[in-house]
Amino acid sequence: MALGTRFKEYRKALGLSQQDLHRKTGVALSTISLFENGKGQGLSLSHFYLLLEALDLDTDPGLMIPQASRTDLAGQWEKQNKRRKI
């Protein structure tokens, strides 16, 4: 699942509209819409953080990463650390 789609699900689960996010963050509606629809490749890190903060996800942004991806990342991390110890 794309990051923007996952974000959209969190937003809707909280009962927030894109307009609500715009008011809370100042991020343009078009930017929010493009991000949620997987077309927001130009989303700045600062805007992404503002959006996470608006959903109270800024303390654990890992919640936005699907579980399968977390497992893959953990495996890559372990391989990298094993190489360093050798």
KEZA-791154 format. One line per 3 residues: their letters; for each residue x, y, z of C-alpha. Coordinates in steps of 0.5 Angstrom, whole numbers, plus 500, padded with zeros to 3 digits. Layout:
A> X Y Z  ... $
# end
This chain:
MAL> 500 500 500  503 507 498  505 512 504 $
GTR> 500 517 501  494 512 501  496 509 508 $
FKE> 496 517 511  489 518 508  486 512 511 $
YRK> 489 515 518  486 522 516  479 519 515 $
ALG> 479 514 521  480 521 525  474 524 522 $
LSQ> 479 529 519  478 532 512  483 535 507 $
QDL> 480 542 509  481 540 516  489 538 515 $
HRK> 490 545 510  487 549 516  491 546 521 $
TGV> 498 545 517  498 551 512  499 545 507 $
ALS> 496 547 500  490 543 499  493 541 492 $
TIS> 499 538 495  495 534 500  491 531 495 $
LFE> 497 529 490  500 526 496  494 522 498 $
NGK> 493 520 491  500 517 490  502 523 486 $
GQG> 506 527 491  513 526 489  515 533 490 $
LSL> 512 533 497  517 537 502  520 533 508 $
SHF> 517 539 512  510 539 509  510 531 510 $
YLL> 512 532 518  507 538 518  502 533 516 $
LEA> 504 527 521  504 532 526  497 534 525 $
LDL> 495 526 525  499 526 532  504 521 528 $
DTD> 510 525 529  512 522 535  512 515 531 $
PGL> 512 516 524  514 508 523  506 507 524 $
MIP> 506 510 517  510 504 514  507 498 513 $
QAS> 509 492 517  512 488 511  516 494 509 $
RTD> 518 494 517  520 487 516  524 488 510 $
LAG> 528 494 513  529 490 519  532 485 515 $
QWE> 537 490 511  539 493 518  541 486 521 $
KQN> 545 484 514  548 491 514  550 491 522 $
KRR> 553 484 521  558 486 515  560 491 520 $
KI> 562 487 526  566 482 521 $
# end
